Amino acid sequence: HVQLVESGGGSVQAGGSLRLSCAASEYTVSRYCLGWFRQAPGKEREGVATIDRDGSTNYADSVKGRFTISKDNAKATLYLQMNSLKPEDSAMYYCAADLSGAPLTATQALGVVADFDYRGRGTQVTVSS
């Protein structure tokens, strides 16, 4: 049974920063491809960032240069550092893990991270202008 629990969301002004965390298990964090996706009201789910088991990363163009995904295997935690936040970044953010089969690379995973078989309940990020 895989549990993913997000934290760190909140309300900030444009230009501010937040760091999201996702608590999992050491086995999950070290062995599988992980990622973050987001969904705003009335919009499609959007893959934000992925990190594969080797630590390679990939980002959506909309967040490249502003967001950084990382993981700490010993702490069994996935992170998303979000800087220079914009109002359009406002959404519910979910962490997700792919345990379905052959390990994905971060590049392969970005387009499908919202469909990973395990996800958390989400944490809300609101950015005001």
Phi, psi and omega per residue, in radians:
H1 nan 2.216 -3.105
V2 -1.869 2.173 3.061
Q3 -1.999 2.334 3.081
L4 -2.183 2.218 -3.083
V5 -2.255 1.993 -3.136
E6 -1.515 2.682 3.023
S7 -2.708 2.935 3.035
G8 1.808 -0.088 3.105
G9 -1.215 2.990 3.122
G10 2.933 -2.910 3.140
S11 -1.965 2.263 3.132
V12 -2.420 2.851 3.034
Q13 -1.509 2.748 3.097
A14 -0.933 2.402 -3.084
G15 1.631 -0.209 -3.121
G16 -1.428 -3.082 -3.079
S17 -2.308 2.666 2.995
L18 -2.506 2.661 2.995
R19 -2.150 2.061 3.073
L20 -1.572 2.529 3.071
S21 -2.170 2.642 3.093
C22 -2.387 1.925 3.140
A23 -1.458 2.283 3.134
A24 -2.393 -2.572 3.039
S25 -1.984 2.704 -3.134
E26 -1.033 -0.662 -3.138
Y27 -1.071 -0.766 -3.106
T28 -1.163 -0.821 -3.048
V29 -1.161 -0.641 -3.045
S30 -1.472 -0.435 -2.969
R31 -1.858 -0.268 -2.972
Y32 -2.189 2.827 3.041
C33 -1.307 2.327 -3.100
L34 -2.192 2.827 3.107
G35 -2.933 3.083 3.060
W36 -2.156 2.420 2.947
F37 -2.322 2.885 -3.110
R38 -2.403 2.764 3.077
Q39 -2.543 2.159 3.064
A40 -1.740 2.719 -3.127
P41 -0.972 2.242 3.091
G42 1.376 0.086 -3.116
K43 -2.076 2.822 3.086
E44 -1.249 2.711 3.007
R45 -1.143 2.503 -3.085
E46 -2.283 2.171 3.021
G47 -1.161 2.290 -3.074
V48 -1.824 -0.878 -3.081
A49 -2.791 2.604 3.107
T50 -2.379 2.714 3.077
I51 -2.484 2.256 -3.095
D52 -1.642 -3.134 -2.982
R53 -1.180 -0.331 3.099
D54 -1.554 -0.090 3.118
G55 1.665 0.032 3.062
S56 -1.233 2.573 -3.052
T57 -2.202 2.826 3.077
N58 -2.620 2.597 -3.050
Y59 -2.362 2.618 2.954
A60 -1.163 2.574 -3.130
D61 -1.009 -0.574 -3.065
S62 -1.182 -0.304 -3.104
V63 -2.095 -0.072 -3.097
K64 -1.010 2.338 -3.141
G65 1.509 -0.212 -3.134
R66 -2.011 -0.605 -3.093
F67 -1.879 2.588 3.074
T68 -2.352 2.155 3.070
I69 -1.692 2.460 3.112
S70 -2.682 2.951 3.106
K71 -2.537 2.661 3.069
D72 -2.140 1.817 -3.065
N73 -1.081 -0.699 -3.099
A74 -1.142 -0.631 3.118
K75 -1.560 -0.067 3.126
A76 0.950 0.814 -3.050
T77 -2.376 2.422 3.028
L78 -1.823 2.482 -3.115
Y79 -2.190 2.740 2.935
L80 -2.423 1.855 3.059
Q81 -1.505 2.145 -3.078
M82 -2.071 2.013 3.115
N83 -2.005 2.880 3.112
S84 0.844 0.850 -3.068
L85 -1.135 2.547 -3.138
K86 -2.095 2.739 3.092
P87 -0.965 -0.583 -3.141
E88 -1.245 -0.126 3.026
D89 -1.440 -0.141 -3.137
S90 -1.082 2.212 -3.100
A91 -3.127 3.005 2.910
M92 -1.507 2.267 -3.122
Y93 -1.875 2.328 -3.117
Y94 -2.140 2.451 2.928
C95 -1.702 2.662 -3.052
A96 -2.551 2.682 -3.137
A97 -2.329 2.434 3.136
D98 -1.858 1.894 3.118
L99 -1.997 0.344 -2.903
S100 -1.428 -0.376 -3.067
G101 3.132 -2.350 -3.122
A102 -1.061 2.320 -3.071
P103 -1.009 2.307 3.103
L104 -1.484 2.653 2.943
T105 -1.454 2.865 3.133
A106 -1.071 -0.629 3.130
T107 -1.144 -0.805 3.134
Q108 -1.103 -0.573 -2.947
A109 -1.393 -0.441 -2.964
L110 -1.016 -0.682 -3.084
G111 -1.339 -0.222 -3.057
V112 -2.162 0.110 -3.044
V113 -1.060 -0.551 3.128
A114 -1.200 -0.259 -3.141
D115 -1.812 0.105 3.094
F116 -0.971 2.621 -3.019
D117 -1.306 -0.250 3.074
Y118 -2.236 2.389 3.124
R119 -2.604 2.782 3.071
G120 -1.530 -3.005 -3.115
R121 -1.524 -0.201 3.065
G122 1.715 2.767 3.050
T123 -2.416 2.357 -3.019
Q124 -1.464 2.334 3.032
V125 -2.096 2.191 3.126
T126 -2.207 2.163 -3.119
V127 -2.052 2.123 -3.122
S128 -1.760 2.603 -3.104
S129 -1.526 nan nan
